[in-house]
Amino acid sequence: MIHVKHQVAFERMQDTLYIRLSGEIDHHSAVDVRVQIDEKLLSDRPKYVYLDLSSIDFMDSSGLGLIMGRMATANRYGGQLIVLDPSPAAGRMIRLAALDRVIQIQFSNTERRTSK
């Protein structure tokens, strides 16, 4: 498993916060990742939060909870969470849980959109 300090990267551009996750999101890493993201959401209170999941190698139900919880946190601070480019592993979990009906997903590459 990738260490947490290498798993989360933040980039702020005006009223938008980009969060890039990489590696594995499981019950071992989800708590630390959640804390890091929540601290950034609290301090920055961005209008838009893009959660880039393109580099996720593995995600279990803890990752789904991470996504839903960050959506609630962003909403609480007046922001909107958008999942960006979910990897095949992340996309599969999102579809199995039918979260694609609840969360907004954007693809930067139209080729990915068709490869479900």
Backbone hydrogen bonds, N-H to C=O, Kabsch-Sander energy under -0.5 kcal/mol:
donor,donor_aa,acceptor,acceptor_aa,energy
6,H,3,H,-1.7
7,Q,4,V,-2.1
8,V,4,V,-0.7
9,A,20,R,-1.8
11,E,18,Y,-2.0
13,M,16,T,-3.0
16,T,13,M,-1.9
17,L,48,Y,-2.8
18,Y,11,E,-3.3
19,I,17,L,-0.5
19,I,50,Y,-3.2
20,R,9,A,-2.8
20,R,18,Y,-0.5
21,L,19,I,-0.6
21,L,52,D,-2.4
22,S,7,Q,-1.6
23,G,55,S,-2.2
25,I,58,F,-2.7
26,D,24,E,-0.6
29,S,26,D,-0.6
30,A,26,D,-2.6
33,V,29,S,-2.2
34,R,30,A,-2.6
35,V,31,V,-2.2
36,Q,32,D,-2.1
37,I,33,V,-2.5
38,D,34,R,-3.0
39,E,35,V,-2.3
40,K,36,Q,-1.6
41,L,37,I,-2.7
42,L,38,D,-2.5
43,S,39,E,-2.1
44,D,40,K,-2.7
45,R,41,L,-2.1
47,K,15,D,-1.4
48,Y,15,D,-2.1
49,V,80,Q,-2.9
50,Y,17,L,-2.7
51,L,49,V,-0.6
51,L,82,I,-2.9
52,D,19,I,-3.2
52,D,50,Y,-0.9
53,L,51,L,-0.7
53,L,84,L,-2.3
55,S,21,L,-0.7
56,I,53,L,-1.4
57,D,23,G,-3.0
57,D,55,S,-0.6
58,F,23,G,-1.2
60,D,25,I,-1.8
63,G,60,D,-1.5
64,L,60,D,-1.0
65,G,61,S,-2.1
66,L,62,S,-2.1
67,I,63,G,-2.3
68,M,64,L,-2.6
69,G,65,G,-2.6
70,R,66,L,-2.1
71,M,67,I,-2.1
72,A,68,M,-2.1
73,T,69,G,-2.2
74,A,70,R,-2.8
75,N,71,M,-2.5
76,R,72,A,-2.3
77,Y,73,T,-1.5
78,G,75,N,-1.8
79,G,74,A,-3.7
80,Q,47,K,-1.7
82,I,49,V,-3.2
83,V,104,Q,-2.9
84,L,51,L,-2.6
85,D,106,Q,-2.9
87,S,53,L,-1.8
91,G,87,S,-3.5
92,R,88,P,-2.1
93,M,89,A,-1.5
94,I,90,A,-2.4
95,R,91,G,-2.5
96,L,92,R,-2.6
97,A,93,M,-2.0
98,A,95,R,-1.2
99,L,94,I,-2.3
100,D,94,I,-0.8
101,R,98,A,-1.2
102,V,99,L,-1.6
103,I,99,L,-3.0
104,Q,81,L,-0.6
106,Q,83,V,-2.9
112,R,109,N,-1.2
113,R,109,N,-0.9
114,T,110,T,-1.0
115,S,111,E,-0.6
115,S,112,R,-0.9
116,K,114,T,-1.5
